[in-house]
Amino acid sequence: MTEPIQLAVFLAIAALIAALTWWHCRGARSGTQDERGYFLANGGLAWYFVAGSITLTNLSTDQLVSMNGNQMLLVAWWEFAAVVGLFILTFVFLPVYYRNNCTTTTELLQKKFGCKHIRALISLLFLAGNIFIFLPAILYGGSRFFLSMIGADGGIDNLLLCSVVLAAVAGAYAVFGGLRAIAVSDTYSGVLVLGLSLLLVYLALRAVGFDLSGIPAERVTLIGDSDSDIPWHTLLTGMIFIQTFYWSTNQTITQRAMASPSLKEAQKGVMAAAAIRLLIVPAIVVIPGIVAFKLFGDVPSDGAYGMIVAQVMPSWLSGAFAAAIFAAILTSFNSILNASAALYVCDLHEAYVGEVKRVGRIGAIVSIVMSVLALALVPFFATQESLINTVQQLYGLLSMPILSAFVVGLVLRNVAAGAAIVGVIAGVAFYAWFNFYWQPFHYIHGMAITLFLSVGTALIVNRLIFGRSAQFAFGEGRTAAA
């Protein structure tokens, strides 16, 4: 087929998803301007929309492009471990969020500690991670895929031009539709993304006769040695804490689960997302990259996924596949924008500036500002050897200190908010020193150490400075005085 027809297929599918989303959300527009409507879809997300939105919010180019870009089986551990994180969200954190009627995950901290300042601090850390790490990584990964798929020059000018287009379209969903539109488009897009990604796995394996022999053993093993990206012993330390943080405290993910009409409906959706994560996602994020190694050798700069698509995908499907990846990028990007707007409005603006009467307007401003800042950071990610490892390593600056505040707030009582804040700040400082100046062992081990150091610092400060003795109180649902 000619390129114009492939472009027509791409545009037609993108337009169809937009039309289906509008049709499903057309009667809900009037209710999206208050906080619950704009950020929690008025509590109206059925379990299948929760599952679809959680799946597609996470499954973007930082998985499809960068994990396949590593060209090894080992990175599948990120997805296997994610299943554990989703179980923890389902049975540990969701009941607490629903019992406390939370709009944001950070609202729980204010209710546990009785202090708005710790809520604001954690929100600022989340926002920093979204602006400086996740959003630019998504834009870079998506742009890199499209350029490699069409064989275009991957120079910084083309990367930035492609990133601007992606940011503009994704931002439109976040600004005009609120969470309902995002979740619905996620689900429709998810069927397309997962279906075509599985087809790509089959076509890639068929291209090498279902024979992966000749590939170096270190690329097809699930047991990583100490020099690998994921040493086996890190699965016993920081990996579980990373997954707990990402799936159970990260507003971008949990916001979907908190938008159901009931706890039971939300749990059903998260369990469906866990099943997809276990049965489908590992294969689609590693097998094409491994096949690409056999066909092309070691492909630099996360270009393996686009090359394998161009090699094995029939021309009549290339436009559809491009639309699927485009959808995956949009859903992840606009989900982060909506979650960031929720954090800013609920945790910062209303706490320190005043009541927000037009939530959608403030959300639009936040989305535009964050998109511009993310675009400015795309050149940095273009210089990184592995996108997925860079994202995980940098996010350690924030993830474990943030998780420490939730651990202290949920597991203990009689801890002052000020002590927890000091613990968070100490964790950020320690991980920065560890990661950038002194790294005697793997950064995933460093994340576990950071978590324990943050919690320990909070308890020491609580005792020595505030004169309080922490008490174990998990599951009691009590709040602590500030």
N, C-alpha and C positions, 0 to 999 in steps of 0.2 A: 504494500500500500504506500501511497505517497505521504509525504510529511504533512501536507495540509489535512488529509483525512485523519491522521493520527492526532493532530492538534484538535480537530473537530470532536473526536471521541473524548479527549481530555476535557474540553470545555463543556461538552454535553453532560458528562458524568458529574463534574463539579457543580454545574447548574442544577442537575437533578437532586443532588444532596441538599443544596440550598433551598430548593423548592419544597422538598419533603419536610425539611426542618421548619420552614415558614408555615406550611399547612398544619403541622402538628401543634405549633405554638401560637397560631393566629388568634385564638381566643383568650390567650393568657397575657397579652401585651400590657393591658391596663393594670395588671397587678405586679409589674416588675419594678416599679419605682420606689417601693419601700424595701427595707433591708431583707426581710424574709423572702420577698418575691424575687429580688434581684440576685441575692446570693444563695438562697436555699430553695428556689423554685416553689415557694409557698408550701414546702414539704410534700410536693406532689410527684416525686420521682419513683416510679415503679421499679421493682428489683432488676428488671432487664435493662433499664436505662442506667441504673447504678453500676451494673456489671460492665455494660458497654463503655460508659464514660470513664470508669476507673482504668479499664484496659487500654483504651486509646489515649487517655491523658498521659499514661506512662510510656506507651509504645510509640515512640517517634523516631526521628532520625538518630538520636543519640543511642538508640538500641539497634534499629535495623541497619543503619549505616556504620556506626562506630564499632558495634560488636562484631558484625561481619568483617569490618575493616581489620580487626585483630587477626582474623584468619586462623582461629584455633578454637577447639571445643571447650577449653577451660573456662571461658567467660560465661558459659551457660550457668555456672554456679550463681551468678547474680540473679538469674530467673528462678532457679530451684529454691534458693534461699528466700526469694520474695514470697513464695507460698507460705512460709513460716510467718513472715511479717503480716500477711493478710489474715492468717488465723489469729494472731495476737490482736489485730484491729477488731476482728469480729467478736471475740469472746472476752477481751480485757478492756479495750478502750471504748468501743461503741456504747456498751451499757452505761459507762460513766458519762459520756457526752450527752446521751439522751436523758439520763436522769437529771443532769444539770441544765438541760435545755440550752445548749451552747450554739451560737452562730459561728464562732471561730474556735479553733482548738485552744488558742491562747486565752479565751474567755474562761476556760476551766482553771487556768493558773490564777487569775484574779479571784475567782470564787474560792479556791483552795487556800491562797495566801492572804486574801483580804486586802490586796494592794494592786492598784492599777499600773504602777510603775514596772513591775516585773512583766506584766502582760505587754506593755509597750516595748520593753527591751527585746523580748523574744520576737515580737512582730517586726521590729527593725532588723533583727538578724535574718528572719525569713525573707523580708523584702530585699535585703542585700544579696542573699543567695540567688533570688530570682533574677535580679537585675544583672548581677556581675557574673553569674555562672550559668544558670539553666536557660534563660532566654537567648543569650548570644550563642550558646552551644547548639540549641535547636535550629536557629537561623543558619549557622555555619554548616551543620550537618545536612540540612535540607538543600542548601545551595550547592554543597559539594556533590550531593547525589545527582541532582539534575544536570550539572555541568559534566560530570563524568559519564552519565548515561548517554548524553548526546555527543560526547567527544569534544566538548568545547574547552577552551582555555580556562584553567582554574585560577587565573590571576586574581589579585585582590579586587580589581575594578569589577570584574564579572561576579565575584562572590558578593560584593556589596550591592550591586544592582539586583541580583536575584533575592538577596536578603530583604531589601526594601519592599519588593513585591509581596513576599511571604508575610512580612510584618503588617503591611497595610490590609491585606485580605483577612488575616487572622484577627487583627484588632477590631475589624468591623463586627464579627460575631460577638466578641466580648463586650463591645460598647453598646450595641443595639439590642441584643437578645437576652443578656443575663444568663444565669446558670442553666435555665431550662433549655434555651436554644443550643447552648454548648453541649449539654448532655444528650440531647436528641440527635444533633449532628454527629456527635461521637459514636453513637450506637449505629446509625445508618452507615457511617464511614467504616466502622469496625467490621461489619460484614464483608465489605469490599476489601479492606486491608488484609484481614486474616485469610480470606479465601484466595486472593491472588498471591499472597506470600507463601501459602502452602503449595499452590501450583508452581511457584518458582522453585521451591525445594525439590519437587518432583522433577521438573524440567532440568534443573542443575545436575541432579544425580543421574538422570538419563543421559545427559551430555557426556558423562564419563563412564557410561555403562554400569552405573551403580558400583563402581570399583574405586575405592579410595586408597588403594595400595600405592606405595611410593611416596606418600606424604610423610614427613618426619614424625616420629612417634610423639614428640612433645607437642605437636599440633592436634593430635587426636586422642589425647588423654584427659581424664577428669581428675587426675592426681598431680597437682602442681608441686614442683620442688621449691626450695627456698629462693631460687633465682627467678621464678616465674611471676607472672602478673598476680596470680592468686595462689600463694603457697597453701598446701592442704591444711596447715595448722591455723591459718587465719580464719578458717571456717568455724573454729572452736572459740574464737575470741571476738574480734570486732565485727565480723560479718553479721551476726545475729543482732547486734546493737544498731548497725546501719539500717537493717531492714525494719527493725522496730521503729526507729526514728522516721524513716521515709513513709511507711505505710500507715502508721498510727498517730503521728503528731503533725505531719506535713499538711497544711491547710489545703493545698492543691488537690490532694488525694481524699482526705477525710471529708471535705466539703460535700462531695457527691454522696457519701454514705450518710451524712447528717441531713440530707434533703429528702429522705423518704417519709411517708406518712406514719411509720412505726418502726421501732427497733427491729422487730422480726423481719419486716420487709427489707430493711437495710442489710441485715445479716445475710439474708438470702442472696442479695445482690453481690455482696463481697465474697461469699462462698462460690458463686458462679464465676466471678473474676479470678478466684484462686484456681478453679478447675481449668480455665482457659490458660492461665499462667503456667500450670504444670504440664498440660497435655499438648499445647500448641506452640507457645512462645519460644521455648528453648530451641526447637528445631529451626524456626524461621530466622533466628538471630545468629546462628552459628554455621549451619550447613552450607548455605550459599557461599559464605566466605571461605570455608575449607575447600569447596570445589573450585573456587576462584584461584586458590593457591596452586591446585593441580594444573589448572589451565594456563594461568598467567604468571605463576611464581609469586614472590612477595610483592604485593602491590602497595606502594607508599600512599600516605596522606588520606587514609580512609576511602580510597577510590574503588575497592574491590566490589562493593555491592552494585554500584552503577555499571561497572564493566560486565559483571555476570548477567545482569538484567539485559543489557544490550546484546550479549552473546547468545543467550538461550531463549529469551522471551520472543514468541512470534510477533512479527511486526504489527499484526492486526490487534494485538493485545497491549502493545507498548504504551499507547495513549491511555488505556484503562489503568495500567499499572502506575503510570505517572500521576494520574488522578488519585489513586489510592495513597501514594506517598504524600502527595499534596494535602490530602485529607488528614493523614497522620500528623503532619507538621502543624496544620491549622488547629487541630484539636488540642495538642499539647500546649501550643503557644497561647491560644485564647483561654485555656483553662488556668494557666499560671497568671495571666492578666486579671481574670475575674477573681481568683483567690487573693491576689495582691491588693486589688481594690477593696475586698472585704476586710483584709487586715488593716489597711489604711483608714477606711471609714469607721469601722467598729472599734478599733484598738487605739488609734492615734487621734484622728480628727475629732471624734465625738468626746474623747476623754480630755483633750487639751485645747481644742478650738471652740467647739460648740456643736449643737445639733445639726445634722445634715437633713435638709428638707427635700433635696433632689438627689437621691442616691445615684441615679443613672448618670447625671451630669458630672458628679465628682468621680465616679468610676471611669468615665470617658477620659477625663483629664489625667488620672493616674495611669491609664492604659497607654495614652499617647506619650507621656513623659518616659515611662519605662521602656517602651518600644524604641524610642530615639536613643536612650542610653545603651540599650542592648545592641543596637546597630553599630554603635561606636566601638564595641568590644569584639566584633566579629574578626577583625584582623589579628587579634591576640590568639584566638582559638585556631586560626589558620596556620599558626606556627607550631602547634602541638603535634607530637608524634602519634598519640592515641587519645581520641576525644573522650571515650568512656572513662579511661583511667584518670585523665586530667580533671573531669567533672567530679568523680568520686573523691579524688585526693584533695581538691580545693574545698569541697563541701564539708570535709572534716573540720575545717575552721569553725563551722557553725553547728553541724549536726549533733555532735556529742555534747557540747555545752548546752544546746537547747534541750536535748533529751534529759540531761541531768536535772533541769528544772522540773520536768514532768515526773521523773523518778522521785525526787524529793517531795513534790507536792502530792503525789498519789500514794506513795508507800509510807511516808512519815507524817507525823503531826508535831505541832509545837516547834516548828522551824520558822524563823523570821524571814520575811520576804527579802530583807536586806542581805541576809546570809546566803540565800539562794542566788541573788544577783551577783554577789562576790564570787560564788562558785562558777557561775556562767562566764564571767569576765576572766577568771583565772584559767578556765578551760580554753577559751579562745587564745589567750596569750601563750599557754603551754603548747598547744598544737601548732601555732605559728612558728614558735621557736623550734619545735621538733621537726616540722615538715621542711622548713626553709634553711635551717642552720645546723641541725644535729639529728641525723636519722640513722641510728645504729640498727634498726630493724624495720620490717615492712610497715607501711603507713596504716594498714588495717589493724595491726597490733597497736599502733599508736593511737588509733581511735578508741580502742577499749581502755587504754591507759588514761586517755583524756577524760573519758566518762567517769572512771573511778576517782580520778584526781579532782574533777569538778564537784562530785558528790561529797568526797572527803573534805574538801575545802569548805563547802557550805556547812557541814556539820561542825567542823572545828571553829569557824567564825561564829556559828550559832551559839556554841558553848562559851567561847572565850570573850566574845564581844557583846553578845546579846544576853548571855547568862541563861540560856535555855538548854534543856536536854531533850533531844529528839526522841520520839517514841514511834515504834512500829504501828501502823494503823491502816494498812492496805485493805480496801473494801469497806471501810467504815463510813466513807462519804462525808466526813466532817471537814469543815474549813478551819484554817488556822488564822490566828490574829496576825496583823501586820507587825 
